[in-house]
Amino acid sequence: MFLGTSVNACITKMHEEGPWGFYVGWMLAFLFLTSGSLKIAVNPTASRRAIKAAGILALVFAFLALASLGGCFGLGAYKKLNG
């Protein structure tokens, strides 16, 4: 994720057109981590502690994915309103 973000920043020069790809990339990464955490949370052989930790991680990653999506839309609205 960090390598992909660094490459994206170098290629697009984040200050020029706007880093919407940055937000989308992080949203996809957090959704991937959410799905992995949920997979652990529903595993019948996992311990109670692992299930609880995975559930909390899934919530955190889902929140971060929504925040990335909000950042993407927020940036688009800001640019639209400010010309």
C-alpha positions as protocol buffer text, in pm:
chain_id: "A"
residue {
  index: 1
  type: MET
  ca { x: 0 y: 0 z: 0 }
}
residue {
  index: 2
  type: PHE
  ca { x: 276 y: 242 z: 90 }
}
residue {
  index: 3
  type: LEU
  ca { x: 476 y: 160 z: -221 }
}
residue {
  index: 4
  type: GLY
  ca { x: 169 y: 202 z: -441 }
}
residue {
  index: 5
  type: THR
  ca { x: 87 y: 536 z: -278 }
}
residue {
  index: 6
  type: SER
  ca { x: 445 y: 655 z: -326 }
}
residue {
  index: 7
  type: VAL
  ca { x: 448 y: 557 z: -693 }
}
residue {
  index: 8
  type: ASN
  ca { x: 109 y: 724 z: -744 }
}
residue {
  index: 9
  type: ALA
  ca { x: 237 y: 1042 z: -580 }
}
residue {
  index: 10
  type: CYS
  ca { x: 548 y: 1049 z: -801 }
}
residue {
  index: 11
  type: ILE
  ca { x: 362 y: 979 z: -1124 }
}
residue {
  index: 12
  type: THR
  ca { x: 67 y: 1213 z: -1078 }
}
residue {
  index: 13
  type: LYS
  ca { x: 250 y: 1485 z: -884 }
}
residue {
  index: 14
  type: MET
  ca { x: -32 y: 1506 z: -634 }
}
residue {
  index: 15
  type: HIS
  ca { x: -43 y: 1886 z: -634 }
}
residue {
  index: 16
  type: GLU
  ca { x: -145 y: 1916 z: -1000 }
}
residue {
  index: 17
  type: GLU
  ca { x: -473 y: 1750 z: -1089 }
}
residue {
  index: 18
  type: GLY
  ca { x: -582 y: 1631 z: -747 }
}
residue {
  index: 19
  type: PRO
  ca { x: -515 y: 1304 z: -572 }
}
residue {
  index: 20
  type: TRP
  ca { x: -849 y: 1129 z: -631 }
}
residue {
  index: 21
  type: GLY
  ca { x: -656 y: 814 z: -721 }
}
residue {
  index: 22
  type: PHE
  ca { x: -490 y: 837 z: -380 }
}
residue {
  index: 23
  type: TYR
  ca { x: -828 y: 821 z: -206 }
}
residue {
  index: 24
  type: VAL
  ca { x: -956 y: 540 z: -425 }
}
residue {
  index: 25
  type: GLY
  ca { x: -639 y: 337 z: -373 }
}
residue {
  index: 26
  type: TRP
  ca { x: -657 y: 369 z: 3 }
}
residue {
  index: 27
  type: MET
  ca { x: -1029 y: 292 z: 1 }
}
residue {
  index: 28
  type: LEU
  ca { x: -962 y: -32 z: -188 }
}
residue {
  index: 29
  type: ALA
  ca { x: -678 y: -119 z: 48 }
}
residue {
  index: 30
  type: PHE
  ca { x: -893 y: -63 z: 356 }
}
residue {
  index: 31
  type: LEU
  ca { x: -1177 y: -266 z: 204 }
}
residue {
  index: 32
  type: PHE
  ca { x: -929 y: -549 z: 143 }
}
residue {
  index: 33
  type: LEU
  ca { x: -815 y: -532 z: 506 }
}
residue {
  index: 34
  type: THR
  ca { x: -1179 y: -521 z: 620 }
}
residue {
  index: 35
  type: SER
  ca { x: -1260 y: -836 z: 427 }
}
residue {
  index: 36
  type: GLY
  ca { x: -959 y: -1013 z: 577 }
}
residue {
  index: 37
  type: SER
  ca { x: -1060 y: -910 z: 928 }
}
residue {
  index: 38
  type: LEU
  ca { x: -1417 y: -1026 z: 870 }
}
residue {
  index: 39
  type: LYS
  ca { x: -1286 y: -1360 z: 744 }
}
residue {
  index: 40
  type: ILE
  ca { x: -1106 y: -1408 z: 1075 }
}
residue {
  index: 41
  type: ALA
  ca { x: -1412 y: -1289 z: 1271 }
}
residue {
  index: 42
  type: VAL
  ca { x: -1640 y: -1556 z: 1120 }
}
residue {
  index: 43
  type: ASN
  ca { x: -1386 y: -1838 z: 1142 }
}
residue {
  index: 44
  type: PRO
  ca { x: -1540 y: -2103 z: 1374 }
}
residue {
  index: 45
  type: THR
  ca { x: -1197 y: -2225 z: 1488 }
}
residue {
  index: 46
  type: ALA
  ca { x: -1075 y: -1880 z: 1599 }
}
residue {
  index: 47
  type: SER
  ca { x: -1053 y: -1795 z: 1966 }
}
residue {
  index: 48
  type: ARG
  ca { x: -1290 y: -1547 z: 2125 }
}
residue {
  index: 49
  type: ARG
  ca { x: -1007 y: -1295 z: 2160 }
}
residue {
  index: 50
  type: ALA
  ca { x: -914 y: -1325 z: 1791 }
}
residue {
  index: 51
  type: ILE
  ca { x: -1279 y: -1287 z: 1689 }
}
residue {
  index: 52
  type: LYS
  ca { x: -1321 y: -975 z: 1903 }
}
residue {
  index: 53
  type: ALA
  ca { x: -996 y: -820 z: 1775 }
}
residue {
  index: 54
  type: ALA
  ca { x: -1088 y: -900 z: 1414 }
}
residue {
  index: 55
  type: GLY
  ca { x: -1432 y: -744 z: 1458 }
}
residue {
  index: 56
  type: ILE
  ca { x: -1279 y: -424 z: 1596 }
}
residue {
  index: 57
  type: LEU
  ca { x: -1022 y: -413 z: 1313 }
}
residue {
  index: 58
  type: ALA
  ca { x: -1297 y: -466 z: 1057 }
}
residue {
  index: 59
  type: LEU
  ca { x: -1489 y: -169 z: 1198 }
}
residue {
  index: 60
  type: VAL
  ca { x: -1178 y: 52 z: 1198 }
}
residue {
  index: 61
  type: PHE
  ca { x: -1083 y: -41 z: 841 }
}
residue {
  index: 62
  type: ALA
  ca { x: -1443 y: 5 z: 721 }
}
residue {
  index: 63
  type: PHE
  ca { x: -1449 y: 351 z: 879 }
}
residue {
  index: 64
  type: LEU
  ca { x: -1120 y: 439 z: 709 }
}
residue {
  index: 65
  type: ALA
  ca { x: -1256 y: 316 z: 375 }
}
residue {
  index: 66
  type: LEU
  ca { x: -1561 y: 539 z: 415 }
}
residue {
  index: 67
  type: ALA
  ca { x: -1336 y: 830 z: 514 }
}
residue {
  index: 68
  type: SER
  ca { x: -1130 y: 776 z: 196 }
}
residue {
  index: 69
  type: LEU
  ca { x: -1446 y: 772 z: -13 }
}
residue {
  index: 70
  type: GLY
  ca { x: -1565 y: 1088 z: 163 }
}
residue {
  index: 71
  type: GLY
  ca { x: -1229 y: 1252 z: 94 }
}
residue {
  index: 72
  type: CYS
  ca { x: -1258 y: 1167 z: -273 }
}
residue {
  index: 73
  type: PHE
  ca { x: -1608 y: 1317 z: -301 }
}
residue {
  index: 74
  type: GLY
  ca { x: -1513 y: 1608 z: -79 }
}
residue {
  index: 75
  type: LEU
  ca { x: -1216 y: 1694 z: -298 }
}
residue {
  index: 76
  type: GLY
  ca { x: -1432 y: 1676 z: -610 }
}
residue {
  index: 77
  type: ALA
  ca { x: -1697 y: 1902 z: -454 }
}
residue {
  index: 78
  type: TYR
  ca { x: -1434 y: 2149 z: -337 }
}
residue {
  index: 79
  type: LYS
  ca { x: -1278 y: 2171 z: -684 }
}
residue {
  index: 80
  type: LYS
  ca { x: -1622 y: 2202 z: -848 }
}
residue {
  index: 81
  type: LEU
  ca { x: -1732 y: 2484 z: -618 }
}
residue {
  index: 82
  type: ASN
  ca { x: -1401 y: 2671 z: -635 }
}
residue {
  index: 83
  type: GLY
  ca { x: -1365 y: 2651 z: -1011 }
}
